[in-house]
Every structure is written in structure tokens, then in C-alpha cells.
Amino acid sequence: QVQLVESGGGLVQAGGSLRLSCAASGIAFSFSTMDWYRQAPGNERELVALITTGGITNYADSVKGRFTISRDNAKNTVYLQMNSLKPEDTAVYYCHSRSPPSWGQGTQVTVSS
């Protein structure tokens, strides 16, 4: 019943931008902190950004100043705006909810140089 569906991934040149979306269903979205994680081949899955129910945000040092997480509770959707993309941002990006803990299937982001 819980479902998180990511969209917006793709191929982009270094310096470009993408906006990821995560549509949630089956959870009380407005009561859950939401996260974006990413995982590159051979790497650990890392937390990229989070946004609390009160709209407080936090970012990994590697993306701070370039990425922006936001949410629209009326649409049960969380976004990740990614600007000034770098090849090292290449990864599968996963949406994650905390209440209850749930994962999306992921969306591929590839940044070419």
C-alpha cells in the first residue's frame, strides 16, 4: 500500500540542472520527514537531503548550495532541485520516508562531462 514513485532522472551535461519528484501514497505524508538518498556503483547509499514536517532542511556537504529539497503536502510530493550538476553526482537517487520507513525504486541521474 505504501508507494513512493520517483521521476525526473535522466542524462544531463555537467553544469546542468534536473528536478526530481517523489509522489507518495499510502502514508500520512504531512507527518513524515522525507529524505533523498543516492547510491553510485561501489559506494554506500548516502543521505543527500532531508526535509522535516516543519520544513526544516539539511544537506550533505557535497551538495550544499547546489541542491534544494522542498515538499508540497497538498500534492504528497517531495522534490529535489539539482543545479550545477557534476559528474560525481551520477547515481541512483532514492526517495525515502521515515513514518513509516519506506523506499522508492530509484531514478537514475547521469551527469556527463
Buried (B, 14 or more C-beta within 10 A) or exposed (E): EEEBBBBBBEEBEEEBEBBBBBBBEEBEBEEBBBBBBBBBEEEEBBEBBBBEBEEEEBBBEEBEEBBBBBBEEEEBBBBBBBBEBBEEBBBBBBBBBBEEEBBBEBBEBBBEE
